[in-house]
Amino acid sequence: MDVIGPIEPKASNGHRFILVAVDYFTKWVEATSYAHVTRKVVVNFVKKNIICRYGIPDKIITDNESNLNNKMITELCDSFKIQHHNSSPYGPKMNGAVEAANKNIKKIVQKRVVTYKDWHEMLPYALHGYRTSVRTSTGATPFSLVYGMEAIFPVEVEIPSFRLLTEAKLPETEWVQTRFDQLNLIEEKRLDAICHGQTYQRRIKRAFDKRVQPRPFKEGDLVLRKLLPAQKDKIGKWAPNYEGPYVVKRAFSGGALILTNMDGEELAYPVNSDAVKKFYA
């Protein structure tokens, strides 16, 4: 789950943000625009757009922003037994599914807007386009993995497609049986998506390993930490890119590091190894 924005220019109804949630398996996207994304807005979004429509998720992954991490969110997760995990503040790719969805939603909305202030009206169409497009990571559309069938497009109504013509001739009992058969096959579709996703991940990993050299860090190493853009002083391009040095307290196999300052005080959040470099005195 993530937030897009603030978006400029703001929509004609005053909305400047989009709250986005993505199911990691089917890639189904839920998104709504808001003027402000407060903690109450987030809680209501999870209840109405996720729990009441699709059931209780096993876990929710967010970044470390305060509107996504607070007492109200904690109470919500505790009451529904939902695990709440945070992505690394220096590794947004750890929340890659929603980051990819954000990028695609913005592209689709940009292509459909007319005045750039009506983008909130185009958001439902952007979501429909995303949900009915084949995702590379699954080899299927999110719509088919959720509902067991493909969505009917407007063009199929204007110029009836073969499947619509076929279904129109079926008696009601046969149509119900056809739909029942589709629902029975949904698990097979999902198993195919899992196999496709595993193959896709292996292919991506091989490509990544070819071009990226591992950056090993061990306990006791001195490192510099990359500054997030929001933390930079307002002195333009002369602002430093790194701060430190820090000491690596623990290094995990996945690339996450727990750092301390030179006084031994541990930083609040783990840092991805991509966001640090070795410090040489």
Number of C-alpha atoms within 10 A of each C-alpha: 21 22 23 18 16 14 13 11 14 18 20 14 13 14 22 21 21 23 20 21 26 23 16 14 16 21 25 21 22 18 22 17 22 18 15 15 21 12 17 12 15 20 18 13 20 21 15 11 15 17 14 11 10 10 10 15 15 11 11 17 19 20 21 16 12 11 18 25 17 12 12 15 19 15 13 16 20 12 9 12 13 16 13 17 13 17 19 19 17 21 18 15 13 17 19 13 19 24 19 13 20 21 11 16 22 14 12 17 21 15 11 16 15 11 10 16 16 17 25 24 16 17 22 15 15 22 20 16 14 21 24 18 15 16 16 11 20 24 17 22 22 24 21 21 23 19 12 21 16 16 13 12 12 9 9 13 10 8 9 13 13 10 10 13 11 11 13 11 10 12 9 11 8 12 15 12 11 14 13 12 12 16 16 12 13 17 13 13 20 19 13 15 21 17 14 16 18 14 14 15 13 11 11 12 11 10 11 11 10 8 8 8 8 10 11 10 21 13 14 14 18 23 22 18 22 17 17 12 8 7 7 14 11 9 8 8 9 8 11 12 13 16 12 16 20 25 25 19 17 16 21 13 8 8 16 20 25 20 27 20 15 12 8 11 11 16 12 9 16 20 22 22 22 15 18 22 17 16 14 9 5
